[in-house]
């Protein structure tokens, strides 16, 4: 059980999902990781109807994975997923239905041990300019970047069970791992780490060729966590255009291998890697 597929930021794009399902069926990976922003994008306006996205989750996503499960039988992969900042919690909570039939596991704020590997998930991102705040947290302090909205000042699709004025990514990660040994730990994040090749966001509209200006918008807490605790492998998404701007989708931070599956083109960006040999990781852009 070594081969892994990693995708992120599919945003309910049926063509991308179908490309993923086709690749899973053909190549039979052992693990599949979905790194957040999985549901169709919905703006915050009067016509927002959670039932529409529940339909996508149950009628499309669960239906497709159930078909794979039935067809692949014992070759069906271990599927881990987390939400992203664009996934309304009131809708994403429907993933619990899929967990009951072993379609997938929601890895957010969880640890699953399989053999010598410890799999962790964490969905939250530093404050964004967007109104939906279900998965926004302060980073390492209550300071926010210009133009961003504080977690307590935005919209929550369900009442938060934490204090949005004080919760931070830094505190969450410390609670998640405690004193765990992380030599063979694999982390599924939505946010990339700060000041890396994976967290460059464009400062203007337009292509990188015409507008090379960018800023680092990743999580400082996640970067510090990686630098200090040195997990084995980390996976990231969130910043769609970063790979186009920097030309890089992977980076090593000391002994940690970091991969991003975020992509701003029409294709499915599929990262494939081997747990025993992360240096062999590849990225394919599959026509969707």
Number of C-alpha atoms within 10 A of each C-alpha: 13 11 18 21 25 25 27 30 29 24 18 18 16 15 15 21 20 14 17 21 15 13 15 20 16 10 10 17 22 17 21 23 23 28 32 30 24 25 23 19 15 17 12 12 7 6 8 11 12 15 11 12 23 19 14 17 24 15 11 16 20 20 15 16 17 17 13 19 18 11 12 15 10 8 15 21 24 16 21 22 25 26 30 31 25 24 25 25 21 16 20 20 14 16 21 14 14 19 13 10 12 13 22 22 20 20 24 22 16 13 17 15 10 9 8 9 15 19 20 21 27 28 24 27 27 27 26 23 14 18 19 23 28 26 23 28 27 26 23 18 14 14 11 17 12 8 10 13 19 23 27 17 12 17 15 18 14 11 10 13 6 8 11 18 13 13 18 21 24 20 14 17 16 11 11 16 15 9 9 10 11 17 16 16 21 23 20 26 30 33 28 30 26 18 15 20 22 34 30 24 21 21 12 11 8 10 12 16 9 8 13 13 13 17 12 20 24 27 25 21 23 23 18 15 17 21 15 9 16 19 23 20 22 25 26 30 29 28 24 21 21 28 21 19 21 17 11 14 22 23 15 14 14 10 13 20 20 25 27 33 29 30 24 14 12 13 16 27 26 23 24 22 21 18 19 11 10 18 12 10 16 15 18 12 13 14 12 15
